[in-house]
Amino acid sequence: MEGVNRMRIRSASVAVLAGIVAASLALGACAPKKPPVARPLPPPPPPTTQEAPPPPPPAPVAERPVVAPPPIAEDPMMSRSVDELNRDSPMRVAYFGYDSAELSAEARAALDANAAILKKYPTWTVTVEGHCDERGTAEYNLALGERRAVAAQSYLVALGIPASRVKIVSYGKEFPFDPGHDDAAWTKNRRAHFVITGK
């Protein structure tokens, strides 16, 4: 009997305790909550008294040896006289078709080369001589020779050579390059011939 009483007392105690706990939880759920409080940060570490090691010195730069520029070779063209230049002229001849002052592809190539020379030697001046073959009257050939010289001059000016450096003259059929009287000779005589007149 006594054991049964003890059991009843224990059960009652447990029930009371459970009720107390439940009431506490209910009260805690209804109670206003406090905002969370931030925790204080730990203090910063004390400054170190040790100084940072100095940066390493820059690596030495090897000095480049001074190299003298190669000697400038003297241009043989500059030491020649105008007569010597014309005797072995660096200027090319522009040839024309029969009764024509039109520049062919070959004539333009010759004039391109002459323009390069005139740009290389900017103090040179030239005269373009217009020539014809022996066929036709003297008057006609003088006019045709002039048209050929003007065509060559205009082409050079279009390439950037000042017109003041390129004079023109027409000799018509008076000074043939080849004195023959056939097509081979006439082909050589229809030309714009370049003479260096000043340097």
C-alpha positions as CSV (number, residue, x, y, z in Angstrom):
1,M,0.0,0.0,0.0
2,E,2.8,2.3,0.9
3,G,4.4,1.7,-2.5
4,V,1.3,2.6,-4.3
5,N,1.1,5.9,-2.4
6,R,4.6,6.7,-3.3
7,M,3.8,6.1,-6.9
8,R,0.8,8.4,-6.7
9,I,2.8,11.2,-5.1
10,R,5.5,10.9,-7.8
11,S,2.9,11.0,-10.6
12,A,1.3,14.1,-9.0
13,S,4.7,15.8,-8.7
14,V,5.6,15.1,-12.3
15,A,2.2,16.5,-13.4
16,V,2.7,19.6,-11.3
17,L,6.2,20.1,-12.7
18,A,5.0,19.6,-16.3
19,G,2.3,22.2,-15.7
20,I,4.8,24.7,-14.3
21,V,7.1,24.2,-17.2
22,A,4.2,24.6,-19.7
23,A,3.1,27.8,-18.0
24,S,6.6,29.1,-18.0
25,L,6.9,28.5,-21.7
26,A,3.6,30.1,-22.4
27,L,4.5,33.1,-20.4
28,G,7.9,33.3,-22.2
29,A,6.3,33.2,-25.6
30,C,4.0,36.1,-24.8
31,A,6.5,38.2,-23.0
32,P,8.1,41.0,-25.1
33,K,11.4,40.0,-26.5
34,K,14.5,42.2,-25.9
35,P,16.5,43.2,-29.0
36,P,19.8,41.4,-29.3
37,V,22.8,43.2,-27.8
38,A,25.9,43.4,-30.0
39,R,28.9,41.9,-28.5
40,P,31.8,44.2,-28.1
41,L,34.6,43.7,-30.6
42,P,38.0,42.6,-29.2
43,P,40.5,45.4,-28.9
44,P,42.9,45.8,-31.9
45,P,46.3,44.2,-31.5
46,P,48.9,46.6,-30.2
47,P,51.1,48.2,-32.9
48,T,54.3,46.4,-33.6
49,T,57.4,48.2,-32.8
50,Q,59.3,46.3,-35.5
51,E,59.8,48.3,-38.8
52,A,59.1,46.6,-42.1
53,P,62.3,45.6,-43.8
54,P,63.5,48.1,-46.5
55,P,62.8,47.1,-50.1
56,P,65.6,45.4,-51.9
57,P,67.8,47.7,-54.0
58,P,67.0,47.8,-57.7
59,A,68.9,45.5,-59.9
60,P,71.8,47.2,-61.6
61,V,71.1,48.1,-65.3
62,A,73.8,47.0,-67.6
63,E,74.9,50.0,-69.6
64,R,74.7,49.6,-73.4
65,P,77.9,50.3,-75.2
66,V,77.7,53.3,-77.4
67,V,78.0,52.2,-81.0
68,A,79.0,54.8,-83.6
69,P,76.7,54.8,-86.6
70,P,78.2,53.4,-89.8
71,P,79.8,56.0,-92.0
72,I,77.5,57.4,-94.6
73,A,78.7,56.3,-98.0
74,E,79.0,59.3,-100.3
75,D,76.5,59.2,-103.1
76,P,78.5,59.1,-106.4
77,M,75.6,61.0,-108.1
78,M,76.2,64.0,-106.0
79,S,79.9,64.3,-107.0
80,R,79.2,64.1,-110.8
81,S,78.8,67.1,-113.0
82,V,75.6,67.7,-115.0
83,D,77.4,66.7,-118.2
84,E,78.6,63.4,-116.6
85,L,75.1,62.7,-115.3
86,N,73.6,63.2,-118.8
87,R,76.3,61.1,-120.4
88,D,75.3,58.1,-118.3
89,S,71.8,59.3,-117.4
90,P,69.8,57.7,-114.6
91,M,66.6,59.1,-116.2
92,R,64.6,56.7,-118.4
93,V,63.0,57.5,-121.7
94,A,59.2,57.3,-122.2
95,Y,58.3,56.0,-125.6
96,F,55.0,56.8,-127.5
97,G,52.9,55.1,-130.1
98,Y,52.6,56.4,-133.7
99,D,50.9,59.8,-133.9
100,S,50.1,59.6,-130.1
101,A,50.8,61.5,-126.9
102,E,49.0,58.9,-124.7
103,L,51.2,57.4,-122.0
104,S,51.4,53.6,-122.3
105,A,52.0,51.3,-119.3
106,E,55.6,51.1,-120.2
107,A,55.9,54.9,-120.5
108,R,54.2,55.3,-117.1
109,A,56.7,52.8,-115.5
110,A,59.6,54.9,-116.9
111,L,58.1,58.1,-115.5
112,D,57.5,56.4,-112.1
113,A,61.2,55.6,-112.0
114,N,62.1,59.2,-113.0
115,A,59.9,60.6,-110.3
116,A,61.6,58.4,-107.7
117,I,65.0,59.8,-108.8
118,L,63.7,63.4,-108.7
119,K,62.4,62.8,-105.2
120,K,65.7,61.3,-104.1
121,Y,67.6,64.3,-105.4
122,P,65.2,67.2,-104.7
123,T,67.6,69.9,-106.0
124,W,67.7,68.4,-109.5
125,T,65.9,70.1,-112.4
126,V,65.2,68.5,-115.7
127,T,64.0,69.4,-119.2
128,V,61.6,66.9,-121.0
129,E,62.3,66.9,-124.7
130,G,59.4,65.9,-127.0
131,H,60.6,64.0,-130.1
132,C,58.8,62.5,-133.1
133,D,59.7,60.2,-136.0
134,E,60.5,61.6,-139.4
135,R,57.0,61.2,-140.9
136,G,54.7,64.3,-141.0
137,T,55.5,68.0,-141.5
138,A,57.9,69.8,-139.3
139,E,55.1,72.0,-137.9
140,Y,52.9,69.0,-137.1
141,N,55.8,67.1,-135.4
142,L,56.7,70.2,-133.3
143,A,53.2,70.3,-131.9
144,L,53.1,66.5,-131.4
145,G,56.5,66.6,-129.6
146,E,55.2,69.3,-127.3
147,R,52.1,67.3,-126.4
148,R,54.3,64.3,-125.5
149,A,56.6,66.5,-123.3
150,V,53.5,68.0,-121.6
151,A,52.0,64.5,-121.0
152,A,55.3,63.4,-119.3
153,Q,55.5,66.6,-117.3
154,S,51.8,66.4,-116.1
155,Y,52.3,62.8,-115.0
156,L,55.4,63.8,-112.9
157,V,53.5,66.7,-111.4
158,A,50.7,64.3,-110.5
159,L,53.3,62.2,-108.7
160,G,54.3,65.1,-106.5
161,I,57.2,66.6,-108.5
162,P,56.9,70.5,-108.6
163,A,56.3,71.8,-112.2
164,S,59.0,74.3,-111.6
165,R,61.6,71.5,-111.7
166,V,60.3,70.0,-115.0
167,K,60.7,72.2,-118.1
168,I,59.5,71.1,-121.5
169,V,60.7,71.7,-125.1
170,S,59.7,70.1,-128.4
171,Y,62.2,69.2,-131.1
172,G,59.7,67.5,-133.4
173,K,61.7,65.3,-135.8
174,E,64.9,67.4,-135.8
175,F,67.0,65.2,-133.5
176,P,66.2,61.5,-134.1
177,F,67.7,59.0,-131.7
178,D,68.0,56.5,-134.5
179,P,68.7,57.9,-138.1
180,G,67.1,54.8,-139.8
181,H,64.1,55.0,-142.0
182,D,62.1,52.0,-140.8
183,D,59.7,51.0,-138.0
184,A,62.5,50.0,-135.6
185,A,64.1,53.4,-135.9
186,W,60.8,55.3,-135.8
187,T,59.8,53.5,-132.6
188,K,62.9,54.7,-130.8
189,N,62.4,58.3,-132.1
190,R,58.8,58.8,-130.7
191,R,59.9,59.7,-127.2
192,A,60.0,62.0,-124.2
193,H,63.7,62.3,-123.4
194,F,65.0,63.7,-120.1
195,V,68.0,66.0,-119.7
196,I,69.2,67.0,-116.3
197,T,69.7,70.7,-116.4
198,G,70.6,71.5,-112.8
199,K,71.6,70.0,-109.5
